[in-house]
Amino acid sequence: MEPAGKVLMIDHEKCTGCRLCELVCAVKHDGVSNPMRSRIRVMKWEQEGLYIPMSCQQCQDAPCMNGCPVNAISHNETLNRIEVDYDICIGCRTCVSVCPFGAMNFNTIDRKVIKCDLCDGDPQCVRFCDIKAVDYVDAGDVSIMKKKEAAHRLFAANKKAAALQTTM
Amino acid sequence: MPHLWNGVPSVLGETDITPNPGAGMGCQPGYRPKKFAEKETVKKGGVIKMALDRKIALINLSTNEIEIKPIPMEVRKKYLGGRGLDAYLLFNHTKKRIDPIGPENTLIISGGILTATCASATARTHVMAKSPLTGLLGSTNMGGFFAPELAWAGFHHLVIKGRAKNPVYLFVQNGEIEIRDAANLWGKTTTDTQWYIREELGDDEVKSCVIGPAGENLVRFANVMTGIKNSGGRTGMGCVMGSKNLKAVAARGTMDIHLAHPQEAFEYNKRFIDQITSAKVNQTQGILGTPFIWGATNCWGGVRTRNFQYNQLEYADDVEPERFDEIATETIGPYHMTACFGCQIHCRAQYKIPSGPYAGKYDEGPEYTSQGAFASEPGCRSAETVLAGNHLVDQFGMDNLETGSIISWAMELYEEGILTGKETDGLDLCFGNDKALLEMVERICYRKGWLGDTLADGGIPAAEKIGKDAFDYLIQVKGMNNLHSDERATPALALNIATASRGSDHLRSRPAIDLYHLPEEVLRKIYSSPMPYDGPLSSEHTSYDGKAWMVYWQENCYMAVDCLGICKYHTLFLGATLPNFEDWPKVIYYNTGLELTPKEIWTIAERGNMIERMFNLREGLTRNDLRKGDTLNHRYFDEPCRRGAPDVIGMSIDRKKFDEMIDEFYTFKGLTKNGRPKAETLKRLNLEKEPSHLL
C-alpha cells in the first residue's frame, strides 16, 4: 500500500476544546508556546459548546498553490501535502486570502505564512489528542468510517421505528 | 546516555525521555525527525520572552495608576508563582484587620509559573484577597482559559487595589493594561458579560474573568467566573471584585513564551499526559465528571444530607452520575465532555436542561458540589433541579457549594421552628421543596426579602441576625461552609477541613486516597518522599494513626500544584499513581529553566502555607475558636452517622483523639500548641522578616 495517502481527519464532535493541539503544534515547529504560531486552530462557540478544529486539508487542486504569484507553493507527493518554499515566498499572503478554510495562517511575529506540514508524516496534534478528534488516516478510509457511522445511525433509527410499530 | 540539550547539560542527572519525536503513531517510512527550531530563546534586555519574564502589574483603581514590574528571581525561588506568590503579595499589600469590602483590600489574580508552557493542564487561575465571607484568607482557584491568555499577554500576577468610582473592567493585551468603562456591563450575567466584552473589543479570542449580579450585590460568597462554568467559587472573591466596582478582567495575548528546553519539555509533557490519563480515576472523570465521586461517596455514606442530619441521600436514582450522563448524551450527543486548556482528562460535561422552566438552556457541569447543593443537602431528588440550580448559580456568579449549604441550613432552622414563615416571606422552606430552593437562590443573589438579604451575608453574620441557637446548626469552619461530604467516618478528612487555610475545604490538604485502603507499603512509598517519614501510617480510614502526616504532606503537595498553576487532578489527589514532588523538577526545569529539587519544592510549599497561616493569625485565627479556628462544629463529635456502609454508620469524631491529631499536625508544621509558628520554623523558612516588601 502506498504510505503517502494519509490525511488529517477531524471529527469536531469529539473535540473537547482543550487546544492542546495548538500548543504542541507551536512548540513542535517553533519551540515556543504561543497558539498564534499554531497551524491548527480550534474555533469555538462557547455559548453553544461547539468546538471545531481547523487545519489544512492538503487539497488536490489547492487554491493557495494555484493562486501563488511566484509558484512558491507545491504539492509534495511523497508526504501528500501542500508545502511552501520559503526561499521563493514573497509573503504577499495571497494564499491566506484564497484558502477556503482559513488554514493558511500568517504569523505576525515572524512575518511569514505558515501551514500544516503534517509534521513530516507524524502529526503531533494527533499524537497528543487523547480522544482522537484529530486523527491521521488513509484518505480512502475517511469515507468508510463515515459510512459506518451513518449506517449505524440508520440501523438505530430503523430499530427504534420497528419498536414504535410494535407498541402501536 | 548523557544528554546535552541545546548545549545545556541536564542538571537533573540521567533523563529518561527518549529524544525521538518520530516514536509516536502513524510514523511514515523514510521519516526523519525534524530538527526543532534553533534556540532563539536568548533574553534581550527587558523583553518578555521566557515564562519567568512574565510580569506583575500593580493597579490602583482609585487613582487609575498602573505600575508594571518584573518579578525578581529571588521572589520566584521563594514562592514560584500562583497561590504561593499571591499569599506573599497579600500579606505584604494589606494592612492588619482591614475591611474586606473596603478599597484597602487587595485583590490578586494570577497564573502559576508553568501557566501556558508546554506542561499538561496549566489552566488554573488563582484569585486571592482578604475574604469578605470569613474575614481571613480568601483564595480561590479555577480552570478554563483565562490564566494562559494572561500569560500570553505578558503577565503572571495582577495586584488590584482601591475602588473605581464607576463600574470598570480591565483589558490586558500584549504587555499593556487599560481601564475601561463597564457601565453597560453592570447587571449582566456572567456569560453575557463575557460575550459583550468580546463584542465591544471586536475580538472573539478575548478571555475574561467576570462577576455576575451576585458579585455586584456584594453577596459574601459571590464567584469569579470564566467561560460557562469555570468558577473561582470559594471565599467570595467575586464580592471583593464587586466592592471595587470591577466587573471583569479581560485578557488577550499573542506574545511568545519561549521554553528553556522545548524538545525535552515537549516529550516530557507526552509522558506526563500518559501518566495522568492512565489513571482509572481520571478516565472515569473523563466520562462522568465529578458526579462520579458523588455517586461513589453517596453509596458508601459520605455525602452530607439535609444539612448534616444524614450522610446519604436515599432513592437518589435521578441524581446519580449515570443519569446526568444520559441527559448530556440526549441533549448534546455522545461526545459531551469538554476540557480546560491543554487538559486530556476533559472532566466537564455539557448539557441542556431537558425540562421545566429553564428547558433548553445550555450549561456545563454539574459537578459534585451542584449535586450536593441542589440534591443531597436540601433533600431534593430531581436532576432537573440540580441542572437548573447549577445554571442559576453559574449565571448569577455565586458559589454553588455555599449557596446550597446555607439554604439547607435555613431549611433545618425552618424545620426546627427557628425560622418561620414570617422570616421567609411565606416561602415554605422545608427540605425537599425544589421550588423554594431555586427561589431562594434568586433571593440571595438579589438580596430579596429579609431572609435572602440575611443569608447573602454568609453563615456567621446570618446566624447572629437570626439568633436563638441558629449557629449550632451551621456546618462551617472559619465561617465557610463545608463541602457536601461527611467526614465523621474519616478522621484524616476531618482534620483536613478543620485546618484548611481558607476555611473548610477539601482542596487544601485532603488525603483523598485514604479512602482507598491502600497497603501500608504503598502509603509509605508515597508519604515518605521527598521528606523522610518513619512514623505510623494506617490503611484504615477510621484510624487516627499517621493521618496528621498525610494531611501535612497533602497540604504541601496542593500548595506546590497551586504555585505551578496546574490542576489537582494532575497530582496525588484522587489517584495514587499521579505525579507529585519527584516528577515536577523536570517539568519546571525544561519549561522555565529553574532548577529545583523535590525537597526545595517541598520547602517552597511549606513557606507558602506558612505565610497563609501568618495572614490568618494576623486576622485573628485562634486554635479553638469555633468561628475563626482550626476546629469543627460540635455535631461532628456528638451526632453519629445515621446511614451508610458498616464502617461508616455509627461513626463520629473522637474529640480527644482529634485534638491529639491537631497537636501532631502542628508539630509537623513547626507550630506551637496554640498554632503559632515557632521562631525556629520562621527562621528555617526564611520568613522572619515578613512583610519584606520585595514586590
Interface residues (C-beta under 8 A of the other chain):
Chain A: P3 A4 K6 E13 K14 C15 T16 G17 C18 R19 L20 L23 V24 V27 K28 H29 D30 G31 V32 S33 N34 P35 M36 R37 K44 E46 Q47 E48 G49 Y51 T78 L79 T108 I109 C119 D120 G121 D122 P123 Q124 V126 R127 F128 D130 I131 Y136
Chain B: P21 G22 G24 M25 G26 C27 Q28 P29 G30 Y31 R32 K34 F36 A37 K39 E40 T41 A116 T117 C118 F145 W152 T191 W195 D204 G227 I228 T254 M255 D256 I257 H258 L259 P262 Q263 A265 F266 N269 K270 I273 T277 I332 G333 P334 Y335 H336 M337 T338 A339 C340 F341 G342 C343 Q344 H346 Q350 Y362 E364
